[in-house]
Amino acid sequence: MKKIFTLIALAVMALAAQAEMIDGHEYVDLGLPSGTLWATCNVGADTPEGYGGHFAWGETEAKDVFDNNYKWLFEGKFTKYCTDSDQGYNGFTDGKTELDPEDDAAYINWGTSWRIPTEEQQKELMNNCYWEMTTINGVNGRLGTGPNGNSIFLPAAGLISSWSNDQGSGAAYSSRNIDELIHVRFMGFDSDYLLYSGGSARSFGFSIRAVVEINEPPTPGIIPANPTADSWYDCGDESGYSRFYFTLPTTDVNGAPLDKENLSYAVWINDGNGEVYQFTFPAEVYFYDLDEDINEVPYYLYTTGYDFYEDHVYFYRTNEPGYEPLFVRDEDHDGNIGIQVFYTTDRAKTQSEIVWLYEVTPEPPTPTEKTEAPTFNGYTTDGIHAYFVEILESEPSAIYYRVQYPDGTWTDWEEYEDILTFTENGSYVVEAYAVAPGKLPSDENSYEFAVGPSTGMSELMNGKAVASVRYYNMAGQEMPQANGMTIVVTTYTDGTTNAVKVIK
């Protein structure tokens, strides 16, 4: 038990240590491909594990009661954000599928640097982090670790409606987008599913985990001008120093001066054998100026340091056994050396192009490693005649699948987004493969199962009888039977209930 508490404490300290602040609210850089910065707390909370407020989509004030008091609904019809005249009041449509800033709870409550994330930003977060179930300070939730090792914690704050509240076991985090069915796209999880993307009624109560949005366009001076790569001296087989000569800019792309304190540079190597990488300056070699290894060299080191110079950088080479050149350039090898400049402020980090010394540079190497194949989780829900199949990634990747139906026909391949539901009796096969960034597609995996008359009736056979089954659409309205995305609420004779989403 002491070890568990120690691990939780370390997770909390790590979450706090990696955070920075904008407009009084902390954010964390997870190393995502887009560079999106995520808030460390929910809107309305002061700690990563705090639930914060719950907001209906398009409303900027948190509340406790939902469904029948939705701001943009009048007499059961929408008055804003409507693409279907049948669902708009007096046939109203405005074609809007993304929140305006004035209806964005993050923007209104936290300031203009913050927005509710888009669905694509949420999917990027889900697909590029490693997720695990955990508890922090007594609060259940999901801990995601990004590509750079930084983490984000999403508490199980629940999805709130007039008939449901799963706080402590599940959560639904709103995006700022609606889909073609005018449902909110959200990122959620519950006791069974680690993290998924789904759609739900706009009038329900969602949590909000905001992202940083730089509202002003880039100003002159934010993008540094390109450096120039001037020449290369290789000491070859002689002991000594190889040197790379260059010219570093001190202005932006429009010629406006930049603060040298915010400028740095990196050296890129193409070794001529298929590997392209950013050179690491080891502290044991550049010991006069460095206490630790670095990839980016601050400009100020060439004015205050000993090992770095304004117009070149040296690389110690020796003719002792084991000598290997930084790069090989001959009739069989296209080795190269390049330089790139970075400009870093408290709002953003931008960079110049990589400027290579030699004009011809080969493309990055073709991937050779395969993505790990996805796995399957098939199950039924008591009282519901349906079989559900969840496709699970083995590493962050995009998953594609197809289905063979009982008549032997196959569907086309499509990207997997949500749990598959099967209600017609017969035998099925689901095939899937995955593709991770920078890797080859995985082998295909297949999953075979059958739907029969007794599918989903295990509790009934165990003596737990069904009293009633009721169907609701995603707006919370009762329907006579399942149709499309449906919430099925089963009530048993012992008074217990069970709710599940199905696609009919």
ZIDA-V933262 format. One record per backbone hydrogen bond with DSSP energy under -0.5 kcal/mol. NH is the residue of the N-H (numbers start at 1). CO is the residue of the C=O. E is the energy in kcal/mol with one decimal. If there is no record, write none. Layout:
BEGIN
nh,co,e
NH,CO,E
NH,CO,E
END
This chain:
BEGIN
nh,co,e
5,1,-2.2
6,2,-2.1
7,3,-2.2
8,4,-2.3
9,5,-2.5
10,6,-2.3
11,7,-2.1
12,8,-2.3
13,9,-2.5
14,10,-2.4
15,11,-2.3
16,12,-1.9
17,13,-2.5
18,14,-1.6
19,16,-0.9
20,27,-2.7
22,25,-2.7
25,22,-1.9
27,20,-3.4
28,38,-2.8
30,28,-0.7
30,36,-0.6
35,32,-1.3
38,28,-1.9
39,210,-2.7
40,26,-1.7
42,50,-0.5
43,208,-2.5
45,42,-2.3
50,47,-1.4
53,43,-2.1
55,206,-2.7
57,202,-2.0
59,56,-2.1
63,54,-1.9
67,203,-1.5
68,66,-1.2
70,67,-0.7
73,70,-1.3
74,77,-3.3
77,74,-1.5
78,87,-2.9
79,72,-1.9
80,72,-0.6
85,83,-0.5
87,84,-1.6
88,84,-0.7
89,78,-2.8
91,88,-1.9
92,89,-1.1
94,82,-2.6
95,82,-1.9
99,176,-2.1
103,100,-2.0
104,101,-1.7
105,103,-0.7
108,104,-2.5
109,105,-2.2
110,106,-2.4
111,106,-0.5
111,107,-1.1
114,111,-1.8
115,211,-2.2
117,209,-0.6
122,118,-1.9
123,119,-2.4
124,120,-2.3
125,121,-2.0
126,122,-2.5
127,123,-2.7
128,124,-1.5
129,125,-0.7
130,145,-2.4
131,129,-0.6
132,143,-1.6
134,141,-2.2
136,139,-2.4
139,136,-1.7
140,138,-0.5
141,134,-1.8
142,154,-2.2
143,132,-2.8
144,142,-0.5
144,152,-3.1
145,130,-2.3
146,144,-0.5
146,150,-3.4
148,30,-1.5
149,146,-2.0
152,144,-2.3
154,142,-2.8
155,48,-0.5
155,153,-0.6
156,140,-2.6
157,155,-2.1
158,170,-2.1
160,205,-2.1
161,164,-2.6
166,159,-0.6
168,156,-3.1
169,166,-2.0
170,166,-2.3
171,189,-2.6
172,158,-0.7
173,187,-3.5
174,172,-0.6
174,207,-2.3
175,185,-2.0
176,117,-1.9
178,97,-2.0
179,183,-2.0
182,179,-2.1
184,200,-2.8
185,177,-2.3
186,198,-2.8
187,173,-2.6
188,186,-0.5
188,196,-2.8
189,171,-1.8
190,193,-1.6
196,188,-2.5
197,417,-0.7
198,186,-2.5
200,184,-1.6
201,474,-0.8
204,201,-1.2
205,160,-3.5
206,55,-2.4
206,204,-0.7
207,172,-2.4
210,208,-0.6
211,115,-2.6
212,37,-2.5
213,113,-3.8
215,213,-0.8
222,219,-2.1
224,222,-0.6
225,251,-2.3
228,247,-1.9
230,228,-0.7
230,245,-1.9
231,245,-1.4
233,243,-3.0
234,232,-0.5
235,233,-0.5
238,235,-2.1
240,317,-2.3
242,315,-3.2
243,233,-2.5
244,313,-2.6
245,231,-2.7
245,243,-0.5
246,311,-2.6
247,228,-2.2
252,256,-2.4
253,223,-1.8
255,252,-1.8
258,250,-2.8
260,258,-0.6
262,259,-1.9
263,260,-1.5
264,342,-1.8
265,297,-1.9
266,340,-2.5
268,338,-2.3
269,277,-3.1
270,336,-2.7
271,269,-0.6
271,275,-2.2
276,274,-0.5
277,269,-2.4
279,267,-3.1
281,279,-0.5
281,294,-3.3
282,280,-0.8
285,282,-1.1
286,282,-2.4
287,285,-0.6
289,286,-0.9
290,286,-2.0
294,281,-1.7
297,265,-3.4
298,296,-0.6
299,263,-2.4
301,298,-1.6
302,299,-2.1
303,300,-1.2
304,300,-2.0
305,301,-2.0
309,312,-1.2
313,244,-1.8
315,242,-3.4
317,240,-2.6
323,320,-1.5
328,271,-1.4
330,333,-1.5
333,330,-0.8
335,328,-2.1
336,270,-2.4
338,268,-2.6
339,355,-2.1
340,266,-2.2
342,264,-2.8
343,350,-2.6
344,262,-2.4
345,348,-2.7
350,343,-2.4
352,341,-2.8
355,339,-2.8
355,353,-0.6
356,354,-0.6
357,337,-2.9
361,359,-0.6
365,274,-0.6
371,440,-2.3
375,392,-2.5
377,390,-2.4
379,388,-2.4
381,386,-0.5
383,456,-3.3
384,381,-2.2
384,456,-0.6
386,384,-2.0
387,422,-2.7
388,379,-3.1
389,420,-2.4
390,377,-2.7
392,375,-3.0
392,390,-0.5
398,435,-2.4
400,433,-2.7
401,414,-2.6
402,431,-2.0
404,429,-3.2
405,403,-0.6
405,409,-2.6
408,405,-2.7
411,403,-2.0
414,401,-2.0
416,399,-3.1
420,389,-2.7
422,387,-2.3
426,451,-2.5
428,449,-3.0
429,404,-1.6
430,447,-2.7
431,402,-2.3
432,445,-2.5
433,400,-2.1
435,398,-2.4
439,436,-2.0
440,369,-2.7
442,434,-2.9
445,432,-2.9
447,430,-2.1
449,428,-1.8
451,426,-2.7
455,452,-1.7
457,454,-2.0
461,457,-1.7
462,458,-1.2
463,460,-1.3
464,459,-2.5
465,463,-0.8
467,491,-2.8
468,491,-2.1
470,489,-2.5
471,479,-0.8
472,487,-2.1
473,477,-2.7
476,473,-2.1
479,471,-3.1
486,484,-0.6
486,502,-3.2
487,472,-3.0
488,486,-0.6
488,500,-3.2
489,470,-2.7
489,487,-0.6
490,488,-0.6
490,498,-3.2
491,468,-3.0
492,496,-2.9
493,465,-2.3
495,492,-2.1
498,490,-2.0
500,488,-1.8
502,486,-3.0
504,484,-2.0
504,502,-0.6
END
